[in-house]
């Protein structure tokens, strides 16, 4: 750590750090706004970018466009198609980034992500059971049945881990190993179902596992948004405790945190937040892993800043990936996330290791 | 005594409830009557009470009789001019406006919905600024003389025959798909035409209905743009489509369309009359060179209108194999080997005109010797059937197609000169797609002899 000789130097460094944090946050927000415009143009190419913003702003402020005018048509397309799509990407990206930050802090493990506890396998098992076997927890089949199944399936691994943890001394490593064991179990069940079905159904099940934001409508937004907002408020309020948790279990206990209880609470919350996203989108990898690492590289490890800025980075990252996936190359966003996410993550690990000698 | 009163009261209450229920049910039945049921008409416009080719004073006379209860609405469903399930003064006022061909009148048009069921759409008279989709709908609009009223089209496949579309905006779709960008162009066109009331209607051939997704239909409904959907690939439905569009565009279009329809029906009646005592020939229909038209395909109707018997009606194995309304590609000679007893093969093919003699030869030889991208040879598929196979140009007016099909089926009764004469009659009507064409610039029909002659 650099040493500062004078009060002015300290203040100057503080301002520099704050500027970096603000700039990263603002850059991501501007990027998000820009890509919302690009999404709008992709669904209604008959207008200019500024007109797209004018339409969006007009809709938000309650302006009524003259029926069958250019803005009326543009509003119809942008508001019914582009905005729910972009909003789903923003919410999912922000939520998964929060979950990633939470997991990495609580588990004190830089490789932890929202799926480390087997949530992705549980969700995939629920969805694949609905797609292939037609077995749903919901009384209705089809899309709703898949969403409900995935949601409940995602919560099952977390519930098992929480129940088991109450009976054993569960360290972060134990929790991740339990999650890995549960993942293997669910993955074997998924494989069994997939090898016994026909090609078309297999494709549907596989596509769900890759993750996609195509076909997002306004009906998908409320549950995702409500759970994300509630979860984020909790995580932001708990940012001080999360900072303490990164010091290690003993330090956290000595500073008055009931580590076991706090960890289970975070685990449950993270499972709920992740379930609310993946049940609609399928598995979206790398967002929860990459976003917090990028942010820590730039602004340090204080969760008070890492959490909100990670949300902005996660939202921007997923929005850009989704734009590339749905507009430029027309493939599921999960593929793009992996394509971008894996090299970015690789570089981050190398850069952080060179800088600090450790990756966390 | 009290017990008796109680019984009487119960009986009275039950009777009242039963009567009330019966009245309610009967009323419900009345309300549930679909105003689009039982409609059989030439001109597909509500108010055409007698179901003939036009709306005139005879319709008003009949309407009054329906309104007075002398005639039943179920026998004259088009007396319900505004399709609200009842006949009243509003209908009468509307009918009077139709008789006067009053500008701005709401015209209730009988057509199909996106499920193929009969429905009613409302357009303003006279219809202007239409957008068209698919050749099978574009040609009827052009035959009705509406080139000036077509504001846009999603695709154009035949430069000369559909040349009249050029006054409209190319919305950049294709003959098989309407992309999101093309749909966006459509909405932009509607916005551009806003000062003129926007797009007046979208004219859709039912065979292309898959391109009009629920979302797009919802767009049109929200904007109040009517979708006039007809199965206009059918030669006989094409005639009523031309007639109906002609009425809606008004003025000379209506006169042209009536001439067109009357001439067409005369031809079909003539064919029917000549075939009255004749043993009918069976036929199998084809499209896209080597595709067998399924039983309910509209391509099957040309042969039927020409007095033939669709082969599926006499061969149950064929009928079972070709259930449906689409078409199935042949794979080789085996596709027809079980059906050697069929009398004729009617191959419907769209061929643009304004051709030179060399173009005609090239088109005939190329079609006869066609080999698909999968290596399926037309000559192989039709081996052993050469003398039964003939091609009819699908771009021709419906009745002309039927005339040439009649020649192909019953050459002894309907000569080539007779069919050529009918083509000339339609050319002489100054129809836009056939402008200044002659028998030497159009391929209306060809068979094995023509192929051999072209091949030299």
HADDOCK unambig.tbl for C-alpha pairs under 7 A between the chains (distance, minus, plus):
assign (segid A and resid 44 and name CA) (segid B and resid 184 and name CA) 6.14 0.50 0.50
assign (segid A and resid 45 and name CA) (segid B and resid 181 and name CA) 6.98 0.50 0.50
assign (segid A and resid 45 and name CA) (segid B and resid 184 and name CA) 6.94 0.50 0.50
assign (segid A and resid 46 and name CA) (segid B and resid 184 and name CA) 6.45 0.50 0.50
assign (segid A and resid 46 and name CA) (segid B and resid 185 and name CA) 6.84 0.50 0.50
assign (segid A and resid 46 and name CA) (segid B and resid 188 and name CA) 6.65 0.50 0.50
assign (segid A and resid 67 and name CA) (segid B and resid 223 and name CA) 6.94 0.50 0.50
assign (segid A and resid 68 and name CA) (segid B and resid 190 and name CA) 6.71 0.50 0.50
assign (segid A and resid 68 and name CA) (segid B and resid 191 and name CA) 5.47 0.50 0.50
assign (segid A and resid 68 and name CA) (segid B and resid 194 and name CA) 6.78 0.50 0.50
assign (segid A and resid 68 and name CA) (segid B and resid 223 and name CA) 6.05 0.50 0.50
assign (segid A and resid 69 and name CA) (segid B and resid 191 and name CA) 4.62 0.50 0.50
assign (segid A and resid 69 and name CA) (segid B and resid 194 and name CA) 6.66 0.50 0.50
assign (segid A and resid 70 and name CA) (segid B and resid 188 and name CA) 6.15 0.50 0.50
assign (segid A and resid 70 and name CA) (segid B and resid 191 and name CA) 5.01 0.50 0.50
assign (segid A and resid 73 and name CA) (segid B and resid 187 and name CA) 6.43 0.50 0.50
